[in-house]
Amino acid sequence: MSTVRPVSRPRLLIEEWLPAQAIGVECMRERSTGLNPPNARLHVWWARRPLVVSRAAVLASLLPAGYDRRSFERLLGFGAPSEELLRLRAIMDSGVRLGGFGFGRAFSNAIPENDLQSAHNALASTWGRPISLLDPMAGGGSIPLESGRLGIETRANELNPVACSVLEATVDYPFRYGRVLAAKSRSWASVWRQRCLVR
């Protein structure tokens, strides 16, 4: 009779701490009417996950439990510490008009290079090998998109042919063709704008 040995792994950040309320505030900000993130503008996918939740799930499930919490919040794109996000949201919910948060929404903020390097170092020391992420039911592609933005090798799969097309357009093409695709898109947008103005 063979015995099955459990795989040992380190305790992870998601098991110890997650700024869920602040992530919720950023989810509401991300879903603001008419201000959807770029990946949500290409095609309306009914089950698309918010980008900030996707990034939080990827990072918190890979980083060690003792990882620096402020660095984690900056990696999520928070424009302020989670306590400040919650304080501002509470003031707004009480009816006081602040004119916004005073900083960009999490998905639109650049990932600080020093925090990203710190996270990669923590991943390497935690797992002892390069990390690879698989999303077997990727749908609209929020998880693979955020994983790719973090520089993690990512594989995505989807059975639905519409979702496959959305996934390819929102995740694969931008990473593969990047700036060339953006330049061509701007060029064609200009051509079509001129054609529409003439009519």
Number of C-alpha atoms within 10 A of each C-alpha: 3 4 5 6 6 6 5 6 9 11 15 18 20 18 11 11 12 16 15 12 13 21 22 15 17 27 19 13 18 20 14 11 8 7 12 13 16 11 20 20 12 11 15 11 16 8 8 16 16 21 26 24 20 20 24 24 16 18 23 20 15 21 25 23 17 12 16 14 16 14 18 22 21 20 24 26 22 27 18 18 15 21 12 14 18 18 12 18 18 12 12 15 10 9 8 11 9 11 7 11 15 10 11 16 20 24 22 15 15 14 17 14 10 11 17 17 13 16 22 18 12 17 19 14 13 16 14 9 9 11 14 10 16 14 16 11 15 21 26 28 30 24 29 29 23 24 24 18 15 19 12 17 14 16 15 20 16 17 11 12 10 14 19 19 16 21 23 16 17 22 22 19 12 15 15 10 10 11 11 10 14 12 11 11 12 11 12 12 12 12 11 12 11 11 10 9 7 7 5
